[in-house]
């Protein structure tokens, strides 16, 4: 590792600290890590786990959360010894994200080192420089999305695909395990690479691929069934059930659909650098080896575009390969900067794009960090109280997590209309975090304790930095703090 690798890791950690809260898409793995650390994994501890109360549309694997909690455990215990129980939760959340971020950094650095061996040191330098200025990779590297838990494995697999003389068996194993355990769409990424290296490069044979695939599938399916059936207390293989629900039954379309070409624009957003497209094209022209790792990656994006429901995170696995192709183009320009005025000017524009992209990335970080009102609201609760707190839907979706629960306070997230319209229910609470006052406006004793503001989306589109109140913290002045909570 050189200084740029450490800078890359520091940037990922900085982004996780500046925006420490999470969204609902990250909640399953984050809550699972909390529960494993807090309650342990004994059978009698499972009843306290969050997923039994809020299971989600389909089961998710605990394997990623289990591994992450094992890596995070020393840090969380250090937090307890250093800072005490009162603030260990928020610090443990940051520690969890930091560990995941560094795991992704380690995989990307390994990919960079492989690129340096094959394409030279200058390409390796341009790769890490381009990678560390991309907002989405460094911002989401520490976020507990299933895709980012899978990304270290897909990135390590990519190191074998870009190295001509390496055996592809480890790559096949990594992608197969990732598809069966973390994200089923990775099977398409596996398929495009297998077909390409079977038919074009001849680095794979049918029988060898079949033999490795069957063995890796047996291990992956057996592992996820064993581990997740224990944590869910029913026989389950989460990604198999996810495919049945989202693809076979077509339920993913209920989350929205996008045009076929959407991922083309998503790739531009993921790469961020305004010259990325030109650099990739130049990389293909000057070094045809680029096609050996770029064609399978783009084929994956093309095939997955037939799935109506699209999110950029579903294709994040190809960003390292795309960035490497751009780095090869950038290196070609940089190495010719002294040959003529044209190349000198091209190098000047290229080097100018780096701080411009970094500035854009930092701007996106600052904007995004103001988009977690639920997390900010929980952070405003007094640490020394024990009274129950109600969290509404928006609070739960925009940053609330078990790590952030203030001390021993009971938390309720009920959506039962009968309870929400009951004065007795509101009288049993000390705090409520809501988007709209609702019943609280007509319940004696409730007063505004604090407010949480977020940026106005409409104003951001007009390049205006304006805030609006998203959540209101109410306090029940009639709550008997000396009484034990129910």
C-alpha positions, 0 to 999 in steps of 0.5 A: 500500500502507498500513500494514495491507498491510505488517503482513499481509506481516510476519505471513506472514513471521513464520509462515514463520519460526516454522514453517520446516519442511515436510510431504511434500505440499510436498516436490516443489516444495521439492526442485525449487527446491533442485535448480534452485538447487543444480545448475542446469538444464543437461541434464547436471545433471538426473541429480542431481534428486530427482524421478528418485529419488522421482517420486511417483504422477504427474508435477508441473510444474516451472514454479512451482518454476522461477519461484520459484527465479528469484525466490529466487536473489538471496536464496540467494546473499546467504545464501552470502556472509553466512553461508557454505555450512554453514547456507545450506541452511536459510536458503535454504529459509526464503528460498524460502518467504518469497518465495512468501509475499510473492507471495501477499501481493502478490496478496491486496493487489491484490485488496484494492485492487480491493475498495477501489475498488469497495466503499470504504475501510472495506470494504478495511480490514475485508477485510485485518483479517479476512484477516490473522487467518485461520490457513490463508491466512497459514500456508500462503501460504508453503508450496510446495503446488501450490495455493498456487503457483496461488493468486496467479493465481486471486486476481488473476483474482478482482480482475477478477470483483469489478470491474464495468467491467473486461474479464474477458479477463485473468481467463479467461487467468489461470484457464486457465493455472492449471488447465493448469499447476498444478491441474486443479480450477481448470477448475471455478472457471473454468467456474462464472464463465464460465457465471455471467457469460455467462448472468447478468451478460452480461459474457461472450459465447460466442464471446469466451470460446471465442476466449480459452479456445482461445488461453490453452489452447494457450499453457498446454498448450504451455508445460507440455509444453515445460518439463516434458517437458524436466525429466522427460525424457519427453513429459508434460503433468503436469495432464493426466496428473493428471486421468487418474490421479485423476479418470478412473481414480479413484485419488484415492479411495485417499487417502481419501474424505469426505462431500459436505458436508465442504467446508461445514465446511472453509469455516468452518475456513478463514474461522475468524472465528466471525462469518464466516457471519453477516457473509457473509449480511449482506453479501449482504443489504445489497449484492446485488453480492456475489452476482456474485462469491460465487455462482460461488465457491460453485458451484465448491465445490458442484461439487467436492464431488462428488469423493470425495477432499477436502482443504481446500486444493482450495477455498482459491481462494475464500477471498478472495471469501468474506472480501470478502463478510464484510468488506462485512457488517462494514463495514455494522455498523461504519458504523452503530455510533453509530446505536443501542444495537443497532448499538453492541453489534453493533460491539463484538462484531464488534471483539472477534471480531478479537483472539479470532480472532487469538489462535486463529490464533496458538495454531494456529501454535504447535501446528502448529510442533511437528508437523515432527519430521523437520525438527527431527531433521535440524537436530540433525545436526552440521554438520561431518560427512561420514558417511552418514545414513539417514532413515526414512519418517516423517522424510521425511514430516515435514520432511526436505528437501534444503535441510536436509541437513547439509553434504556428508553422503550421505542414504539413504531406502531402504525395501528390506527386505533392506538394512534387515535387513542389519548391513553396511548399518547399519555403513556409516552414521554416523547414522540417524533412525528412529521405531522402533529396529528393527535398530539395537537389535541392531547393535553400536555404535549409541547414542542421539544425540538425540530429537525430541518432538512434541505428542500428538494425543490430548492436544491434543483434551483441551486438554492440552499434552503431548509424546511422542518421535516420532523418535530420532537414533542415532549409530554410534560404530564409524563410521570418520569418517576414511574416505571415505563410499561 
